[in-house]
Amino acid sequence: MNKKKLWIGIGLVAVIAILVIANLSMSRKSATTVESQKVEARELRAVVSASGKIRAKTSVDISASTSGKVVKLAVDEGDPVNKGAFLMQIDPTPAEANVRQSEASLAASRANLDLAKANLQQSQKEFERQQALFQKNLTSEELLQKARTTFDVQKMQTQAAEQEVQRWQAMLTNAKHELQKVNVHSDISGLVTKRNIEEGENVFVGAFNNPATVLLTVADLSVIEAEIEVDETDIVGVKVGQEAFVKVDAYPDTSFKGQVTKVGHSPILSTSGGGQQQATSFEVIVQLTDVIPNVRPGLSCKAEITTGYREKAVAVPIQALTLRKPSELKPLNPKERKSKATDGAASDTTKEKEVQGAFVIKDGKVQYREVKIGIAGDRFFEVVSGLEPKEEVVTGPFSALRRLRNDDLVKAEQKTKKEN
């Protein structure tokens, strides 16, 4: 009897062991293989990238202020010049002739003024003499009135002569100013970066609908800027004073440090050939603090502006974050999961709000955790709330992330660490 009970007990233990082993085997088979990575403190840098051109902070385009033929050209592209240096001369003959004509007219007007003053003095004496005679009843009232009229007329003629002298003085000043325009000088110290004129060519003054041609460009290359165009989706994060690194195509292996000095508030609107409006961007100026060897305005460049920096931020891989609706996270038993996969039935979740978060692995199971993020690096987001350091999160594959639900069994494979 005792032996029979013993064998029954042994059989029961064996059955239980088989069931446990079977359940463990089934659990392993039902576990989803996923990639995972631990949440860690990392150095994060949020960067906005944009392309543009190198330019001098101070650059002066020189156009003609008077029309004529260029008779002397003193500089060429690449020549250094000082402020006030002579650059070119336009034929001065017409301007010199105007100066001589104005000088002659001024001299004639001054002579007329002297004559008018003499006549005025003579008419005044005659008027005073007639007054004295009239008081002694030695002349008629008619002669007195005639002398008074002559005196008044001479006074007005003298005033007109004085105005004429002033007019010709102004004309002479203007003629001399026009004569000065034939000699073109540099307004700044710098380098001649462009020359669009040759000696012997004619230059013309620009009109309202026909702007003057730029003859020379002088740029001060002591302060260099990068003029870049930032997309409207990134401009909100760009501020004056932010650090930037500029790469010039001519020096692909070197980054030059700079700082944002201007952020445009008005968009740069570009249109296609058919007149359709294209992407909107904003002008941003980065002033370089490093020196670019042999720099030339117009060089192509790419700037990376640091819009956010954290020395030790709790960071989660970008691929670990996903958007899910609460109803999509409810645990399912194997039969329900199979039914969902076969009949394709789904509840109406159109009114549900999606929540951003990540699947956290604990004891071989996953739980969806809502996550709030801060700045974004290249491959990691800063975690403001929702995750703690050393917690393990699912990072892939994407097909698994789409199907996972709370309490699902997973088999995690650690990914190789990568920096932000």
C-alpha positions in Angstrom: 0.0 0.0 0.0 2.8 2.4 0.9 4.6 1.6 -2.3 1.5 2.3 -4.3 1.1 5.7 -2.7 4.8 6.4 -3.3 4.5 5.7 -7.0 1.4 7.8 -7.2 3.3 10.7 -5.5 6.2 10.3 -7.9 3.8 10.4 -10.9 2.1 13.5 -9.7 5.5 15.3 -9.2 6.5 14.2 -12.7 3.3 15.5 -14.2 3.7 18.9 -12.4 7.3 19.1 -13.6 6.3 18.4 -17.2 3.6 21.1 -17.0 6.0 23.6 -15.6 8.6 22.9 -18.2 5.9 23.1 -20.9 4.7 26.4 -19.6 8.2 27.8 -19.5 8.8 26.5 -23.1 5.5 28.1 -24.3 6.5 31.4 -22.6 9.8 31.4 -24.3 8.2 30.7 -27.6 5.6 33.6 -27.1 8.3 36.2 -25.9 9.0 38.8 -28.6 12.6 39.4 -29.4 13.5 43.1 -29.2 16.5 45.4 -29.1 17.0 47.4 -26.0 19.2 50.1 -24.5 19.6 51.6 -21.1 18.6 55.1 -20.2 21.8 57.0 -19.2 23.1 60.5 -18.5 24.7 61.9 -21.7 26.1 65.1 -23.1 23.4 66.5 -25.4 23.7 69.2 -28.0 20.7 70.4 -30.0 21.9 71.7 -33.4 20.2 73.6 -36.2 22.0 73.2 -39.6 21.7 75.6 -42.5 23.7 76.5 -45.6 24.8 79.9 -46.9 27.6 82.1 -48.0 30.7 83.8 -46.5 30.7 87.6 -46.6 32.5 90.5 -45.1 30.7 92.4 -42.3 31.5 95.7 -44.0 31.4 95.8 -47.8 31.0 98.9 -50.1 29.7 98.7 -53.7 31.0 101.7 -55.7 28.9 103.0 -58.5 29.4 106.1 -60.7 28.1 109.4 -59.4 28.7 111.2 -62.7 28.6 110.0 -66.3 31.6 109.9 -68.6 34.6 107.9 -69.8 37.0 106.2 -67.3 40.4 107.8 -68.1 42.4 106.4 -65.2 42.0 103.1 -63.2 44.3 102.7 -60.3 43.3 99.3 -58.7 42.7 95.7 -59.7 40.9 92.8 -58.0 42.8 91.7 -54.9 44.5 95.0 -54.3 44.5 96.3 -50.7 43.4 99.9 -50.3 43.2 102.4 -47.4 40.3 104.7 -46.6 40.4 107.7 -48.9 42.7 105.9 -51.5 42.3 107.0 -55.1 40.5 104.3 -57.2 39.6 105.7 -60.6 39.0 108.9 -62.5 36.2 109.8 -64.9 36.8 112.3 -67.7 36.8 115.7 -65.9 36.6 117.9 -69.0 32.8 118.6 -68.8 32.9 119.2 -65.1 35.9 121.5 -65.3 34.1 123.5 -68.1 31.1 123.9 -65.8 33.3 125.2 -63.0 34.9 127.8 -65.3 31.5 128.9 -66.6 30.2 129.3 -63.1 33.2 131.2 -62.0 32.8 133.6 -64.9 29.1 134.1 -64.3 29.8 134.7 -60.6 32.4 137.4 -61.5 29.9 139.1 -63.9 27.1 139.0 -61.2 29.5 140.6 -58.7 30.3 143.4 -61.2 26.6 144.0 -61.8 26.2 144.1 -58.0 28.9 146.8 -57.7 27.2 148.8 -60.5 23.8 148.5 -58.8 25.3 149.7 -55.5 26.9 152.7 -57.3 23.6 153.6 -58.9 21.8 153.1 -55.6 24.3 155.5 -53.9 23.8 158.1 -56.7 20.0 157.8 -56.6 20.1 158.2 -52.9 22.1 161.4 -53.0 19.8 162.8 -55.7 16.7 162.0 -53.6 18.3 163.7 -50.6 19.2 166.8 -52.6 15.6 167.1 -54.0 14.2 166.7 -50.5 16.4 169.6 -49.3 15.4 171.8 -52.2 11.7 171.0 -51.8 11.8 172.1 -48.1 13.2 175.5 -49.3 10.5 175.6 -52.1 13.3 175.6 -54.7 12.0 172.5 -56.6 8.7 171.0 -57.6 6.9 168.0 -55.9 7.1 166.2 -59.2 10.9 166.2 -59.3 10.9 165.0 -55.7 8.6 162.1 -56.4 10.7 161.2 -59.5 13.9 161.1 -57.4 12.2 159.0 -54.7 11.0 156.5 -57.4 14.4 156.3 -58.9 15.9 155.6 -55.5 13.4 152.8 -54.7 14.0 151.2 -58.1 17.8 151.2 -57.6 17.3 149.7 -54.2 15.4 146.7 -55.6 17.9 146.3 -58.5 20.6 146.1 -55.9 18.8 143.4 -54.0 18.2 141.5 -57.2 21.9 141.8 -58.0 22.8 140.4 -54.5 20.4 137.4 -55.1 22.1 136.8 -58.5 25.5 136.7 -56.8 24.2 134.2 -54.3 22.7 132.1 -57.1 26.0 131.9 -59.0 27.9 131.1 -55.8 25.6 128.1 -55.3 26.0 127.1 -58.9 29.8 127.3 -58.5 29.7 125.2 -55.3 27.6 122.6 -57.2 30.0 122.6 -60.2 33.0 122.1 -57.9 31.1 119.2 -56.2 30.4 117.6 -59.6 34.1 118.0 -60.4 35.1 116.1 -57.2 32.9 113.2 -58.3 35.2 112.4 -61.3 37.8 111.2 -58.8 36.5 108.1 -57.0 38.0 107.3 -53.6 37.5 104.4 -51.2 35.2 104.9 -48.3 36.8 102.1 -46.2 40.0 100.3 -45.8 39.9 96.8 -47.2 40.4 94.6 -50.3 39.1 95.2 -53.8 37.0 92.0 -54.2 35.3 92.9 -57.5 36.1 95.1 -60.5 33.5 95.4 -63.3 35.1 98.3 -65.3 38.0 98.8 -67.6 39.9 102.0 -68.5 38.3 103.6 -71.5 34.7 102.4 -70.8 31.8 104.7 -70.2 29.9 104.8 -67.0 26.4 106.1 -66.4 24.5 107.4 -63.4 21.6 105.1 -62.4 18.0 106.2 -62.9 14.9 105.3 -61.0 14.2 102.1 -63.0 17.8 101.5 -64.1 20.1 101.3 -61.2 23.8 102.2 -61.7 26.2 99.4 -62.4 28.5 98.4 -59.5 32.0 99.3 -60.8 34.1 98.2 -57.8 33.5 96.4 -54.5 35.7 97.0 -51.5 35.4 94.7 -48.5 36.8 94.9 -45.0 37.9 91.3 -44.4 38.9 91.8 -40.8 35.5 90.7 -39.7 33.9 87.8 -41.5 30.3 86.6 -41.3 28.3 83.7 -42.6 24.9 84.6 -44.0 22.7 81.5 -43.8 19.1 80.7 -44.5 17.3 78.8 -41.7 14.1 76.9 -42.4 10.9 78.2 -40.7 10.6 74.9 -38.7 14.0 75.6 -37.0 14.1 79.4 -36.7 12.1 79.5 -33.5 15.0 77.9 -31.6 17.7 80.3 -32.9 18.6 83.2 -30.7 21.3 86.0 -30.8 24.4 85.0 -28.8 24.2 81.2 -29.5 27.4 79.4 -30.4 27.9 78.2 -33.9 30.4 76.2 -35.9 30.9 77.0 -39.6 32.3 74.7 -42.2 33.6 76.2 -45.4 33.5 74.1 -48.5 37.1 75.2 -49.3 38.2 73.7 -45.9 36.0 70.6 -45.5 38.0 69.2 -42.6 38.0 72.4 -40.5 35.3 74.0 -38.4 35.4 77.7 -37.5 33.9 79.0 -34.4 31.3 81.8 -34.5 28.3 83.4 -32.7 24.9 84.4 -33.9 24.7 88.2 -34.2 21.4 88.6 -36.1 18.2 86.6 -36.5 15.8 87.9 -39.3 12.2 88.5 -38.4 11.0 88.8 -42.0 11.0 85.7 -44.2 13.0 85.4 -47.3 10.3 84.5 -49.9 11.6 82.5 -52.9 9.5 81.7 -55.9 9.9 79.0 -58.6 10.1 79.7 -62.3 6.3 79.4 -62.5 5.8 82.0 -59.8 4.8 79.4 -57.1 6.0 80.1 -53.6 8.6 77.7 -52.3 9.8 76.9 -48.8 10.1 79.9 -46.4 13.4 80.6 -44.7 14.9 83.3 -42.5 18.2 85.1 -42.7 20.6 84.4 -39.8 24.0 86.1 -39.5 26.9 84.2 -37.8 30.0 86.3 -37.0 33.1 84.2 -37.0 35.6 84.5 -34.2 38.1 82.2 -35.8 40.2 83.4 -38.8 39.6 81.7 -42.2 42.9 81.6 -44.2 42.7 83.3 -47.6 39.0 84.0 -47.1 36.9 85.3 -50.1 33.4 86.6 -50.0 31.0 84.3 -51.6 32.5 81.0 -50.4 29.8 78.4 -49.7 29.5 77.3 -46.1 27.3 75.3 -43.7 26.7 76.5 -40.2 25.7 74.4 -37.2 24.1 76.5 -34.5 23.9 75.1 -30.9 20.3 75.9 -29.8 20.5 73.8 -26.6 23.2 72.1 -24.5 23.1 69.7 -21.5 26.3 68.5 -19.9 24.6 65.5 -18.2 21.1 64.9 -19.4 19.0 61.8 -18.8 18.7 60.7 -22.5 16.6 58.1 -24.3 17.3 56.9 -27.9 15.1 58.6 -30.5 14.0 55.2 -31.9 12.6 54.2 -28.4 9.9 56.8 -28.5 6.6 56.0 -30.1 3.0 57.3 -30.1 0.3 55.0 -28.8 -3.3 55.2 -27.8 -4.3 53.8 -24.4 -6.6 51.2 -25.9 -3.7 49.9 -27.9 -1.7 49.2 -24.8 -4.2 46.9 -22.9 -2.8 43.4 -22.3 -4.2 40.6 -24.5 -4.2 36.9 -23.8 -2.9 34.6 -26.6 -6.4 33.8 -27.9 -7.4 37.5 -28.1 -4.1 38.4 -29.8 -4.7 35.7 -32.3 -8.2 36.9 -32.9 -7.0 40.4 -33.4 -4.4 39.3 -35.9 -6.9 37.1 -37.9 -10.1 39.0 -38.1 -8.6 42.5 -38.1 -11.4 43.8 -35.8 -10.5 47.0 -33.9 -12.4 49.3 -31.6 -13.2 52.8 -32.6 -10.2 54.8 -31.2 -10.4 57.8 -33.5 -11.3 60.1 -30.6 -8.4 58.9 -28.4 -5.4 61.1 -27.9 -2.0 59.5 -28.7 0.5 59.5 -26.0 4.3 59.7 -26.5 6.3 57.3 -24.5 8.6 54.3 -24.4 8.3 50.6 -23.4 10.3 49.9 -20.3 11.6 46.3 -19.8 11.3 44.8 -16.2 11.5 41.1 -15.3 11.1 40.1 -18.9 7.9 42.1 -19.5 7.3 45.6 -20.9 5.3 48.5 -19.6 4.5 51.6 -21.6 5.6 54.8 -19.9 4.6 58.3 -20.9 7.7 60.4 -21.6 8.1 64.2 -21.7 11.2 65.3 -23.7 13.4 68.4 -23.7 16.2 69.2 -26.2 16.9 66.8 -29.1 20.4 65.6 -30.1 21.2 63.7 -33.2 20.3 60.3 -31.8 19.0 61.0 -28.3 16.3 63.1 -26.6 16.5 64.7 -23.2 14.1 63.1 -20.8 12.2 65.7 -18.7 10.0 63.1 -17.0 8.9 59.5 -17.3 12.1 57.6 -17.2 15.0 57.2 -14.8 18.7 56.4 -15.4 19.6 52.7 -15.8 16.1 51.7 -16.9 16.0 49.5 -20.0 13.8 50.6 -22.9 12.9 48.9 -26.2 14.5 50.5 -29.2 13.4 48.2 -31.9 12.7 46.7 -34.3 9.9 49.0 -35.5 7.6 46.1 -36.3 7.8 44.9 -32.7 7.2 48.4 -31.3 4.0 48.7 -33.2 2.6 45.4 -31.8 3.8 45.5 -28.2 1.3 45.9 -25.3 1.6 46.2 -21.6 2.8 43.0 -19.8 4.0 41.4 -23.1 6.9 39.0 -22.7 10.1 40.1 -24.4 13.6 38.8 -25.0 15.9 41.7 -25.0 19.2 42.1 -27.0 21.4 45.0 -25.8 22.4 47.4 -28.6 25.9 48.8 -28.9 26.3 52.2 -27.3 26.4 55.2 -29.5 27.1 58.8 -28.6 24.5 61.6 -29.3 
